[in-house]
Amino acid sequence: MTIEENLAMAYRRGQSRGLRFGVNRKKREMFRDQLSRLGIGLENRLGAKVGLLSGGERQALSLLMATFTKPQILLLDEHTAALDPNRAELITALTDSIVREMKLTTLMVTHNMEQAIRLGNRLIMMDKGRIILDIEEEQKKHLTVERLLGEFERISGRKLADDRVVLG
């Protein structure tokens, strides 16, 4: 399916559907406006097949589609894990911007400790399916990856060489 077709389906999520044209001029312009906010040029490629987009472009499109209907909670599960570092940072910045702008309650699962510290207003660390650490926004302001690793070691009793070990 094309970018436009995907956007049309996402836009109608939760609404009744019938037999009519999915996209009219007004919707197409709205889609272009929304896509232009991403800053990656997708607004000029509405007819492009989504399967031919890069991973970062697909992730940005998915993020936009997921927020069309302003969900009660936005679930992001490792949404930058498969991206190169530059695209991951772009998607992270887009996510932060959209979540703040729309005031969305968001649950983001990540193994990237720097990202976990930098984003959001609460950090919950889990180990073996259990919550081992719960840090509020004010405490996060002074937290570093090194301190977070130290807390993990103190609580779990296991020493990690660095935060990359957590990814494994």
C-alpha positions as CSV (number, residue, x, y, z in Angstrom):
1,M,0.0,0.0,0.0
2,T,1.0,3.6,-0.5
3,I,1.8,6.2,2.2
4,E,-1.5,7.9,1.4
5,E,-3.5,4.6,1.7
6,N,-1.8,3.8,5.0
7,L,-2.5,7.3,6.4
8,A,-6.2,7.1,5.2
9,M,-6.6,3.8,7.1
10,A,-5.0,5.1,10.2
11,Y,-7.0,8.3,10.1
12,R,-10.3,6.2,10.0
13,R,-9.2,4.0,12.9
14,G,-12.1,3.5,15.3
15,Q,-14.6,4.9,12.9
16,S,-17.2,3.1,10.8
17,R,-16.1,2.4,7.3
18,G,-18.2,2.2,4.2
19,L,-17.8,2.1,0.4
20,R,-16.5,5.6,-0.5
21,F,-13.3,7.2,-1.5
22,G,-10.8,7.1,1.3
23,V,-9.0,10.3,0.4
24,N,-10.3,13.5,-0.9
25,R,-8.4,16.8,-1.6
26,K,-8.9,18.1,2.0
27,K,-7.6,14.9,3.6
28,R,-4.7,14.8,1.1
29,E,-3.7,18.3,2.2
30,M,-4.0,17.4,5.8
31,F,-1.8,14.3,5.3
32,R,0.8,16.5,3.5
33,D,0.8,19.0,6.4
34,Q,1.2,16.2,9.0
35,L,4.0,14.6,7.0
36,S,5.8,17.9,6.5
37,R,6.0,18.1,10.3
38,L,8.3,15.1,10.2
39,G,10.8,17.0,8.1
40,I,12.0,14.0,6.0
41,G,10.3,14.8,2.7
42,L,7.4,12.2,2.8
43,E,4.8,14.9,2.1
44,N,6.0,14.9,-1.5
45,R,5.8,11.1,-1.8
46,L,2.2,10.2,-1.0
47,G,2.0,7.7,-3.8
48,A,5.2,5.8,-2.8
49,K,4.8,2.3,-1.6
50,V,5.6,2.0,2.1
51,G,7.6,-1.2,1.6
52,L,10.1,0.9,-0.4
53,L,10.8,3.4,2.4
54,S,13.8,3.2,4.6
55,G,13.5,1.9,8.2
56,G,13.6,5.4,9.6
57,E,11.0,6.7,7.2
58,R,8.7,3.7,8.0
59,Q,9.2,4.3,11.7
60,A,8.4,8.1,11.4
61,L,5.3,7.2,9.3
62,S,4.2,4.7,11.9
63,L,4.6,7.2,14.7
64,L,2.5,9.7,12.8
65,M,-0.2,7.1,12.1
66,A,-0.3,5.9,15.7
67,T,-1.0,9.4,16.9
68,F,-3.7,10.5,14.4
69,T,-6.5,9.5,16.8
70,K,-4.7,10.8,19.9
71,P,-4.6,7.5,21.8
72,Q,-5.2,7.3,25.5
73,I,-1.7,5.7,25.8
74,L,1.0,5.4,23.2
75,L,3.0,2.2,23.4
76,L,6.5,2.3,22.0
77,D,8.4,-1.0,22.1
78,E,12.1,-0.5,21.1
79,H,10.9,1.8,18.3
80,T,14.4,2.9,17.4
81,A,16.3,-0.4,18.0
82,A,16.6,-1.4,14.3
83,L,17.7,2.0,13.1
84,D,21.1,3.4,12.4
85,P,22.2,6.0,15.1
86,N,21.3,9.1,13.0
87,R,17.9,7.8,12.2
88,A,17.3,6.6,15.7
89,E,18.1,10.1,17.0
90,L,15.7,11.6,14.4
91,I,12.9,9.3,15.5
92,T,13.6,9.9,19.1
93,A,13.4,13.7,18.6
94,L,10.2,13.3,16.6
95,T,8.7,11.1,19.3
96,D,9.6,13.6,22.0
97,S,8.2,16.5,20.0
98,I,4.9,14.7,19.1
99,V,4.4,13.4,22.6
100,R,5.0,16.8,24.2
101,E,2.9,18.7,21.6
102,M,-0.1,16.3,21.9
103,K,0.4,15.7,25.6
104,L,0.3,12.0,25.1
105,T,0.7,9.5,27.9
106,T,3.5,7.2,26.6
107,L,5.1,4.0,27.7
108,M,8.4,3.6,26.0
109,V,10.3,0.3,26.3
110,T,14.0,0.8,25.6
111,H,17.4,-0.8,26.4
112,N,19.1,2.5,25.6
113,M,19.8,3.9,29.1
114,E,20.8,7.3,27.9
115,Q,17.5,7.6,26.1
116,A,15.6,6.3,29.1
117,I,17.3,9.0,31.3
118,R,16.8,11.8,28.9
119,L,13.2,11.3,27.9
120,G,10.0,11.2,29.8
121,N,9.1,12.0,33.4
122,R,9.7,8.7,35.0
123,L,12.1,5.8,34.6
124,I,11.2,2.3,35.6
125,M,14.0,-0.4,35.4
126,M,13.1,-4.0,35.2
127,D,15.2,-7.1,35.7
128,K,13.9,-10.6,35.1
129,G,10.3,-9.3,34.8
130,R,10.4,-7.4,38.1
131,I,10.5,-3.7,38.7
132,I,13.8,-3.0,40.5
133,L,14.0,0.7,40.3
134,D,11.4,3.5,39.9
135,I,12.8,7.0,39.4
136,E,10.7,10.2,39.3
137,E,11.5,13.1,37.0
138,E,13.2,15.2,39.6
139,Q,15.7,12.4,40.5
140,K,16.3,11.7,36.8
141,K,17.7,15.2,36.3
142,H,20.9,14.3,38.1
143,L,21.1,10.7,36.9
144,T,23.9,9.4,34.6
145,V,24.3,6.1,32.8
146,E,27.1,5.3,35.2
147,R,24.9,5.9,38.2
148,L,22.1,3.9,36.7
149,L,24.5,1.0,36.1
150,G,25.7,1.3,39.7
151,E,22.1,1.2,41.0
152,F,21.5,-1.9,38.8
153,E,24.6,-3.6,40.3
154,R,23.6,-2.6,43.9
155,I,20.0,-3.9,43.5
156,S,20.6,-7.0,41.4
157,G,24.0,-8.0,42.8
158,R,25.3,-8.4,39.2
159,K,28.1,-6.2,37.8
160,L,27.7,-5.1,34.2
161,A,30.7,-3.9,32.2
162,D,28.6,-1.1,30.5
163,D,25.1,-0.4,29.4
164,R,25.6,-2.4,26.1
165,V,25.5,-5.7,28.2
166,V,21.9,-4.9,29.1
167,L,21.0,-5.1,25.4
168,G,22.0,-8.8,25.2
